[in-house]
Amino acid sequence: MALKAKLRAGVKGLVLALLAAPSFARENYALLIGAAEYKNLDPKYWLKGPANDVRLVRTYLTTSSPVKFAAQDVIVLADGVQGAQAPTLAAIRAAVADLTVRVRPGDFVYLHFSGHGSQSPALHPETELDGLDETFMPSDIGPWDDAVGHVQNALIDDEIGTMIDGLRAKGADVWAVFDSCHSGTVTRGIEEDDVRLRALPPDALGIPAELMQVSTRALPAAEAPFDESAKPGMGSFVAFFAAQTNEVTPEKNLPKGKPGRVPQGVFTYTLFEILAQNLGASYGQIGQEVLRSYATKRLATTTPLFEGDLDRVAFSGVAQARVSQWSGELEGTEFSIPAGSLHGLAEGAVLAVMAKATDADTAALGFVKLTSVETFSAKGVAVDTGLPAELPKGFLLRKIGSDVDFTLTVALPKVEDFAVVAALTQAMEALKAASGPRLVYVAAGEEADLRLAVINDSPRPDAIWVLPPTGLIADFASTPSVSTTDKTPQALGEVLADTLTTMARAINLQKLGTAVGSGSLNVDVELLTGKDKASLKVAKAAEVPRLVPDDQVHILARNNMDQPVDINVLYIAADYAISHWFSGRLQPGDTLKKGLFKIGTDVLGDERMIVVMTPALPQSPVEDLSFLAQDALDTARGLGGSTLSVALSEAGFGQTTRSATALEDDSSGRAPGIIELELRTGLAE
């Protein structure tokens, strides 16, 4: 299984060990690996930079890191570093095993891999997007061994994932950085003395060429393997990769143009230069600044990849709100960004102009007001706040504020029950304040997305019911309602606003799927369903597949284009829960094969899976729409229970979520697209 795909699966739904950790102090550990001298390979494949990478990282961790790393807790396995053990496969395994014994819940582990990467035929081809294992090369790497079907002493992605899972299973938070390539299929047009590529071509390892021609790009008939999931108590995980799976990463003499420069991994040097200058930035901000530096300084043509719990402050692990920002362009007086209503933007919103991805909001150069917003894009003009005449290269526009994402029209109830309607009238000021400008209230009988009603012959005659545009009710149990007699006007307004905005996000996400369509992207997407992998069948969208408890849902997607595409998979349940199941980048020709979930029994009805596809811009972060996820709606707000339990429920605690169980437990001008697949879930007949 590709390392990035394997490690991505463990990120979703983590239970942070810090929440349940004992009172002892957190310890910080690091394992720094720098492989350069490959004794079993031609010296022309030896590297010069890994030793310098390791020295730079060790110095930073022990002198400048925002968290303390004791010198004895920074383990170095590197060629050319005095006193360090050679980075052999056995030494790496032993060091990780020792760390796994030492760490306790809440500890932090930093892993750094500098050296050659390559690819080899996968031991389990069905688990790889391209049928190839990604490998890191220890210094004692050997040739291809036909007898066992792998490269001798290679550290393949599956084993690295298992090592990291072992650390996380002890409750340790892990940040792993890989400054190596995974593809050797590149031709250098110009030879530069100070530039080396950290990639080994397969023939350097003696891998027969015919074995690299793996036919796994076609969609299989019934095969969609799934990954292992995180277990309760596992630590968090963040991964930084110097290159995509089909790219190479260079090392060169750095810092550029300075005396005393030395061979250095471009990714390592750039990353730690940014870390040193931006204490307190999140992993996501650090990653975006690396991409901005690559693009503006022309350091490399590769697109580093950043995955995991990116909204935490680097090293400290403190959670913070997501920083939503996008690379901006200026044509004349008009600004544009590749983000729109799907990302929570609306006309009139004001975005901050930032010089760097890691800058604080207070460092804004000025502000831009959005004048038009589409699903995936937006345009705006400068607000007269003194923007500089010349903006820095690679500037960004950052979302500030937290408006409700989508507009929804809500019809007020008819005057049928004076007491209930009077309670709503008293709560209207609080309702409008809590729901914000994106919920528009109209008179009873007018056209609307949702209708509020009082139903005297219902199980809750004192409640305000929230009905669909038709005003019809399938059954009272699944229809949202909010009681009125147990709430003050302020509380009623806030609870009803929470109910409506939760429904609005789910309803409008469905609207986007219908309005946008599949666009002009040449990407095949299929939904597979069945009781197990062996019985999977393609679900035809026109037939609205009917699923029963324990049915599995898998997705297959293939990128048929000559450019990368980012894929996000979301699921809208009948209870208005939105689950985010996948985000990732498909390189040209890649196939995504992923098991998502199996159907539970708690909530049954009409449900939808949304597949969002966006062309990937050069040196851009992977589009991640996980911020759209939300918990299920409590359809009977304020019904029964103790005073405390009611208060907790209405504060957002203890809300039930759909019992869909993750299966992990067993810029080209092309328009983006959204594919909406309707499902109907019910009990077995």
Secondary structure as UniProt FT lines:
FT   HELIX           3..9
FT   TURN            10..13
FT   HELIX           17..20
FT   STRAND          28..34
FT   TURN            39..40
FT   HELIX           43..45
FT   HELIX           50..63
FT   HELIX           71..73
FT   STRAND          74..78
FT   TURN            79..80
FT   TURN            82..83
FT   HELIX           89..102
FT   TURN            105..106
FT   STRAND          108..114
FT   STRAND          117..121
FT   HELIX           125..127
FT   STRAND          132..136
FT   TURN            139..140
FT   STRAND          144..145
FT   TURN            146..149
FT   STRAND          150..151
FT   TURN            152..153
FT   STRAND          155..156
FT   HELIX           157..169
FT   TURN            170..171
FT   STRAND          173..179
FT   TURN            193..194
FT   STRAND          196..197
FT   HELIX           202..205
FT   HELIX           209..212
FT   TURN            232..233
FT   STRAND          237..241
FT   TURN            245..246
FT   STRAND          250..254
FT   TURN            256..257
FT   TURN            259..260
FT   STRAND          262..265
FT   HELIX           266..277
FT   TURN            279..280
FT   HELIX           283..297
FT   STRAND          305..308
FT   TURN            310..311
FT   STRAND          312..313
FT   TURN            314..316
FT   STRAND          325..327
FT   STRAND          329..331
FT   TURN            332..333
FT   STRAND          334..337
FT   HELIX           341..343
FT   TURN            347..348
FT   STRAND          350..354
FT   TURN            357..358
FT   HELIX           361..363
FT   STRAND          366..373
FT   STRAND          378..382
FT   TURN            393..394
FT   STRAND          396..399
FT   STRAND          408..411
FT   HELIX           418..435
FT   TURN            437..438
FT   STRAND          439..442
FT   TURN            444..445
FT   STRAND          450..453
FT   TURN            456..457
FT   TURN            461..462
FT   STRAND          463..467
FT   TURN            469..470
FT   TURN            477..478
FT   STRAND          481..483
FT   TURN            485..486
FT   HELIX           489..516
FT   TURN            517..520
FT   STRAND          523..530
FT   HELIX           533..535
FT   STRAND          537..539
FT   HELIX           541..543
FT   STRAND          546..547
FT   TURN            549..550
FT   STRAND          552..559
FT   STRAND          565..572
FT   TURN            574..575
FT   STRAND          578..586
FT   TURN            588..589
FT   STRAND          591..598
FT   STRAND          606..615
FT   TURN            618..619
FT   HELIX           626..628
FT   STRAND          636..637
FT   HELIX           643..650
FT   TURN            651..652
FT   STRAND          661..662
FT   HELIX           663..665
FT   STRAND          673..681
//
